[in-house]
Amino acid sequence: MRHRKGGFKLGRNTSHRRALLRNLVTSIIINDRIHTTVTKAKAARPLVERMITLGKNGSVHARRQALAYLITPESVDRLFATVAPRYATRNGGYSRIVRTGPRKGDAAETAFIELLDAEKELAAKAEKRDEARTKRREALQKQLDEHSAVEDGSDPNAQP
């Protein structure tokens, strides 16, 4: 009987499940938001909250515990320098899960898991991404215009 043996197994063995959750938590701390299945988001949420609590503690021991769990040293630095100070006055409840509907391939229920109060950083990232996209689009359009001018023969500097 599995009475009171709670938790999410996620259809994986222990080592694979632990690696998956460590990767999810690291990605959430680095990016402030990730898109995944609802079950994975629910499994990762308490771990993210625990890491932020370690970050709020700020001691050397807490940093070592975070280093032992998170994948990259950059994520630990971001946790202690950026993410944890954001929640200095909040007692828990650092993340939210927003359902986004079924996935196209297998109809799995998907969701965003995101850190609260990260809207400014997410908006800045989106704006930067849009600027880069616009710049690439303009460069591509310029190349297409030059190429069509060479083919039409209207470019006097074009070589045959």
Sequence and secondary structure as in RCSB ss.txt:
>XXXX:A:sequence
MRHRKGGFKLGRNTSHRRALLRNLVTSIIINDRIHTTVTKAKAARPLVERMITLGKNGSVHARRQALAYLITPES
VDRLFATVAPRYATRNGGYSRIVRTGPRKGDAAETAFIELLDAEKELAAKAEKRDEARTKRREALQKQLDEHSAV
EDGSDPNAQP
>XXXX:A:secstr
  TT  S  TTS HHHHHHHHHHHHHHHHHHSEEEEEHHHHHHHHHHHHHHHHHHHH  HHHHHHHHHHSS HHH
HHHIIIIIHHHTTT  S  EEEEEEEE TTT  EEEEEEETT HHHHHHHHHHHHHHHHHHHHHHHHHHHHHHHH
HHT  TT   
